[in-house]
């Protein structure tokens, strides 16, 4: 994963700032689960999003038979929530074109559902049973 995300997707309501992701990852420390504060601009509600470390994403991908750690990172962020592709790329800390490719693979595999609005694509878990297994694994990491 790169040092800083690349924001190629135009998003007029991007909610997640790269600086918030960087600070949360630094606070958590290497190899630890980070919790990132997230406030939606649409309704103003605050929540925290899990961001497993790279090593935790590798383990999650292996445990859940996913293509790789990026897919594990994206799926972890989407447990119990829907996020847009721009915020997912910021959270994953990788270029958005890589995020979009991974999201498309996860959607084709039946793990995600996509909802389109006038600005952006939003993703959430599909009813594949993977979300509950991932929720349990995240609880064990915390």
Buried (B, 14 or more C-beta within 10 A) or exposed (E): EEEEBEBEBEBEEBBBBBEBBBBBBEEBEEEBBBBBBBBBEEEEEEEEBBBBBBEBBBBBBEEBEBEEBBBBBBBBBBBEBBBBBBBBBBBBBBBBEBBBEBBBBBBEBEBBBBEEEEEBBBBBBBEBEBBEBBBEBBEEBE
